[in-house]
Each structure stands twice: as C-alpha cells, then as structure tokens.
Amino acid sequence: MRARRLGWAGLEIEAGGERLLIDYVRDLSPLFTGWKPGEHVAAPSGKAAAALVTHLHRDHTDAPALADALTPGAPVLRPAPGHGDDVDNMTTLPAERELARHRLAAEVVDVWSTRELGPFRATAVPAVDGLGDPQLNWVVEADGQRVFHGGDTMFHGYWWLIARRFGPFDAVFLPANGAVVDAPHLQPPSPLPAALDPRQAAVVSEILDARYAVPIHYEPEQPDKIAGYVEVSDPGDELRTHAGRRAHVLAVGEWLDLAM
C-alpha cells in the first residue's frame, strides 16, 4: 500500500491496482480567499473505486471533484447529517446539497462500522469536530499495512481505544494546524484549537504507535483564509520538533510507500 498527499486534508491510497480517496477536494475557495479550483492541490493519479469523507465541511467534502474522480456508482462513505436547524448546520449544508445534486452514491455509516472496498478494509472510528458537527475518522487496511486519517479532529479520549483495536499504525495522517475559529454562529468564540496542533498531533502519533506521523490540514504557503480562521504558522516544522523521527512531512503530490 502507498499513500499520496493531495493537498489540505486530501489523501489518495493505492493498493491492488485500485485507488481510494479520503477528503479529496479540488476547490478550496470556501476557505482560502483568492484561490482558484485546482490551485495548491493535486489531482488523483487515476479514477478511484471509493471515497471516504470525515465530515461535511466544504474543505473536506467537494462533491463536484468526487464526481469527476470516482468510477460510476463508486461508494462515498460519510458521517450522519448535522443536528438541529439550518443555523446549527450552516457549515455542512453546502456539501449536503452538492452531494445530492451530483447524485453520488453517498452512504451514511456508523462509528466502528467496517466496509470492504475492493482491496481496502475501511473502518469508521470516533472523532470530535471543533465546530460541533458530526465527524468520523478512518482506519484503512490493505496489503498488510494500516493507516489512520484524522480529518480535522480535536484531541479527545478515544485515542487509546482506537490504539487497542487497531494499533500499531504504519502511518497516521493528522491535522496539525491548530486552527482557532471565530465563526458568527459560534459565539462567544473559543481561543482553543478546533483541530489538533502539532504538539497534540505528536501525542496522538505516540498513542497510536505510528511508524510515520504525516501532518495534513495545512498548506506551507499560508494563503489568506476567511476571517476568523487563525492557524499555526509552520505545522510541519513544529511536528518535527514534537514528534521527532516519527514526523514525515509530505509535499503536495508526494507518495509515501508503506511497503518500504
């Protein structure tokens, strides 16, 4: 099995001649001001047989991109819809509407459920979203290797349970930008990170007993973000400081061969 960083939180996994996508996005303009679709991200290297999404924020679920990247009828496994009214769900509704509009084979999955997807075995595991929206993280196994994808989860108390059930991991792809979010519908705002920061990501990689800890959910170019979104200045370098030899920073488009 090998994995390729597609930019932001996007990941392409290849095994047995097939591809699986996680949180692949092509258009980051809802979060990055002034960016055009396709900028600072890599396209999958070929059509994918399935996709996993961690949550329905638009920077993690890009239905038009998935419609172009997947084979016809390919499953898209996703968490449950948001709770409450339209104000509660304002950050998930755009992706919900796009999934329906593009007629993707989206399927809501429960935590701890497992699906066989060709050569891949994917299990949804607990995660905690910094804005209170439903989120899953993913454990993917193939070719005798095992990886974890952390979306943009916060630190939580499920890590040890995930480690006991699935560890050790060949690679863990973890958010590391420690974003602090001041959103209009979440007032008063919190000064605490709504996603793992580099120190927290290093702790998670140790608990999960990872061979490689790969930072995601950041861009080294540090483009302008929407107002109220402030992140760590250099997550990759800080992860190296905290995680030591485990830290493995991938450039956008770079592969990590887990069989080596």
MOQUI-V39791 format. One record per backbone hydrogen bond with DSSP energy under -0.5 kcal/mol. NH is the residue of the N-H (numbers start at 1). CO is the residue of the C=O. If there is no record, write none. Layout:
nh=NH co=CO
nh=NH co=CO
This chain:
nh=2 co=14
nh=3 co=256
nh=4 co=12
nh=5 co=254
nh=6 co=10
nh=7 co=10
nh=10 co=7
nh=11 co=22
nh=12 co=4
nh=13 co=20
nh=14 co=2
nh=15 co=18
nh=18 co=15
nh=20 co=13
nh=21 co=50
nh=22 co=11
nh=23 co=52
nh=28 co=26
nh=31 co=28
nh=32 co=28
nh=33 co=31
nh=33 co=224
nh=35 co=32
nh=38 co=26
nh=39 co=36
nh=41 co=38
nh=42 co=6
nh=48 co=69
nh=49 co=19
nh=50 co=19
nh=51 co=75
nh=52 co=21
nh=53 co=77
nh=58 co=91
nh=60 co=57
nh=61 co=57
nh=62 co=24
nh=63 co=61
nh=66 co=62
nh=67 co=63
nh=68 co=64
nh=69 co=65
nh=70 co=66
nh=71 co=48
nh=74 co=71
nh=75 co=49
nh=76 co=105
nh=77 co=51
nh=78 co=107
nh=89 co=85
nh=90 co=87
nh=92 co=89
nh=93 co=89
nh=96 co=92
nh=97 co=93
nh=98 co=94
nh=99 co=95
nh=100 co=96
nh=101 co=97
nh=102 co=98
nh=103 co=100
nh=104 co=99
nh=105 co=74
nh=106 co=104
nh=107 co=76
nh=109 co=78
nh=112 co=124
nh=113 co=110
nh=115 co=122
nh=117 co=115
nh=117 co=120
nh=118 co=116
nh=120 co=117
nh=121 co=141
nh=122 co=115
nh=122 co=120
nh=123 co=139
nh=124 co=113
nh=125 co=137
nh=127 co=135
nh=130 co=194
nh=132 co=129
nh=136 co=54
nh=137 co=125
nh=138 co=149
nh=139 co=123
nh=140 co=147
nh=141 co=121
nh=142 co=145
nh=145 co=142
nh=147 co=140
nh=148 co=171
nh=149 co=138
nh=150 co=173
nh=153 co=150
nh=154 co=128
nh=159 co=156
nh=162 co=158
nh=163 co=159
nh=164 co=160
nh=165 co=161
nh=166 co=162
nh=167 co=162
nh=167 co=163
nh=169 co=208
nh=169 co=209
nh=170 co=146
nh=171 co=146
nh=172 co=212
nh=173 co=148
nh=174 co=172
nh=174 co=214
nh=176 co=216
nh=178 co=196
nh=180 co=230
nh=181 co=179
nh=182 co=228
nh=183 co=181
nh=186 co=183
nh=190 co=181
nh=194 co=179
nh=196 co=153
nh=198 co=176
nh=201 co=197
nh=202 co=198
nh=203 co=199
nh=204 co=200
nh=205 co=201
nh=206 co=202
nh=207 co=203
nh=208 co=204
nh=209 co=206
nh=210 co=205
nh=211 co=169
nh=212 co=170
nh=213 co=246
nh=214 co=172
nh=214 co=212
nh=215 co=213
nh=216 co=174
nh=217 co=8
nh=222 co=219
nh=226 co=31
nh=229 co=226
nh=230 co=180
nh=230 co=228
nh=232 co=177
nh=238 co=234
nh=239 co=235
nh=240 co=236
nh=241 co=237
nh=242 co=238
nh=243 co=239
nh=244 co=240
nh=246 co=243
nh=247 co=244
nh=248 co=213
nh=253 co=5
nh=254 co=251
nh=256 co=3
nh=258 co=1
nh=258 co=256
nh=260 co=257
